[in-house]
Amino acid sequence: MKHPVDIHVGKRVRHRRWMLGVTQQQLGDSVGIKFQQIQKYETGMNRVSASRLWDISDTLNVPVSFFFEGFEGETEAASDTALMQGDLLADKEALELVRSYYAIPEGQRRKLFDLARALGDVA
């Protein structure tokens, strides 16, 4: 049975990896494991050890605490509900949009953000 913490940590690994455009193979090679193990971590099938999480955080250039952000002690039922409602960053198009957004220089990105907010207020 998957533990909600393992599912959450796995999602955060996947999201960060996708944000950086890193493949499971590349991440696995960097931390010294096969890509299949990365798949198991990302789905919460296997629990990530502390030392492996340290290596992953170093490779993905985030603090270890990043992988626990947003976890509020979800129950299994709450975790299942969140999965059924859909995870925005699990959508490849949404992720590509976020990745492209952060590729825009900061000054222009702020203007785009303000435009999007203004358009959202009109809708």
C-alpha positions as CSV (number, residue, x, y, z in Angstrom):
1,M,0.0,0.0,0.0
2,K,1.4,3.4,-1.0
3,H,1.9,5.9,1.9
4,P,0.7,9.4,1.2
5,V,4.1,10.9,2.1
6,D,5.8,8.7,-0.5
7,I,3.2,9.7,-3.1
8,H,3.7,13.4,-2.3
9,V,7.5,13.1,-2.4
10,G,7.4,11.2,-5.7
11,K,5.2,13.8,-7.3
12,R,7.5,16.6,-6.2
13,V,10.5,14.7,-7.7
14,R,8.6,14.3,-11.0
15,H,7.5,17.9,-11.1
16,R,11.0,19.3,-10.4
17,R,12.5,16.9,-12.9
18,W,10.0,17.9,-15.6
19,M,10.6,21.6,-14.8
20,L,14.3,21.2,-15.5
21,G,13.7,19.1,-18.6
22,V,15.6,16.1,-17.0
23,T,14.6,12.6,-18.1
24,Q,14.2,9.7,-15.7
25,Q,17.3,8.2,-17.3
26,Q,19.4,11.3,-16.7
27,L,18.3,11.6,-13.1
28,G,18.9,7.9,-12.5
29,D,22.4,8.1,-14.0
30,S,23.2,11.1,-11.9
31,V,22.3,9.4,-8.6
32,G,23.6,6.0,-9.6
33,I,20.4,4.0,-10.1
34,K,18.3,2.7,-13.0
35,F,15.5,4.8,-14.5
36,Q,13.0,2.2,-13.4
37,Q,13.8,3.0,-9.8
38,I,13.1,6.7,-10.5
39,Q,9.7,5.6,-11.9
40,K,8.9,3.7,-8.7
41,Y,9.9,6.7,-6.6
42,E,7.7,9.1,-8.7
43,T,4.6,6.9,-8.3
44,G,5.2,6.3,-4.6
45,M,5.6,2.6,-5.2
46,N,9.0,2.6,-3.5
47,R,10.0,4.9,-0.6
48,V,13.0,7.1,-1.2
49,S,15.7,6.7,1.4
50,A,17.1,9.8,3.1
51,S,20.5,9.5,1.4
52,R,18.9,9.0,-2.0
53,L,16.6,12.0,-1.5
54,W,19.7,14.0,-0.6
55,D,21.4,12.9,-3.9
56,I,18.2,13.7,-5.9
57,S,17.8,17.1,-4.3
58,D,21.5,17.9,-5.1
59,T,21.0,16.8,-8.8
60,L,17.7,18.8,-9.1
61,N,19.2,21.8,-7.3
62,V,16.6,22.1,-4.5
63,P,16.8,21.6,-0.8
64,V,15.5,18.3,0.6
65,S,12.6,20.2,2.2
66,F,11.3,21.0,-1.3
67,F,10.0,17.5,-1.6
68,F,7.8,17.9,1.5
69,E,6.4,21.3,0.7
70,G,2.6,21.4,0.5
71,F,2.2,18.2,2.4
72,E,-0.3,18.8,5.2
73,G,-0.6,15.3,6.7
74,E,-3.0,14.1,4.0
75,T,-5.0,11.0,4.7
76,E,-5.1,8.3,2.1
77,A,-8.7,9.3,1.2
78,A,-7.6,13.0,0.7
79,S,-4.7,11.9,-1.4
80,D,-7.0,9.7,-3.6
81,T,-9.4,12.6,-4.0
82,A,-6.6,14.9,-5.1
83,L,-5.5,12.3,-7.6
84,M,-9.1,11.9,-9.0
85,Q,-9.5,15.7,-9.3
86,G,-6.3,15.8,-11.4
87,D,-2.9,17.2,-10.7
88,L,-2.3,20.4,-12.8
89,L,1.4,19.8,-13.2
90,A,0.8,16.2,-14.2
91,D,-0.7,17.7,-17.4
92,K,2.2,17.9,-19.9
93,E,0.7,21.0,-21.6
94,A,0.4,22.9,-18.3
95,L,3.9,21.9,-17.4
96,E,5.3,23.0,-20.8
97,L,3.5,26.4,-20.3
98,V,5.1,26.8,-16.8
99,R,8.5,25.8,-18.2
100,S,8.2,28.3,-21.0
101,Y,7.0,31.0,-18.7
102,Y,10.1,30.7,-16.5
103,A,12.3,30.8,-19.7
104,I,11.1,34.4,-20.3
105,P,13.4,37.1,-18.9
106,E,12.1,38.4,-15.5
107,G,11.0,41.9,-16.6
108,Q,9.0,40.5,-19.5
109,R,7.7,37.7,-17.4
110,R,6.3,40.1,-14.9
111,K,4.4,42.0,-17.6
112,L,3.0,38.8,-19.0
113,F,1.9,37.8,-15.5
114,D,0.1,41.2,-15.0
115,L,-1.6,40.8,-18.4
116,A,-2.7,37.2,-17.5
117,R,-4.1,38.5,-14.2
118,A,-5.9,41.4,-15.9
119,L,-7.4,39.0,-18.5
120,G,-8.5,36.6,-15.7
121,D,-10.3,39.4,-13.9
122,V,-12.2,40.3,-17.0
123,A,-13.4,36.7,-17.6
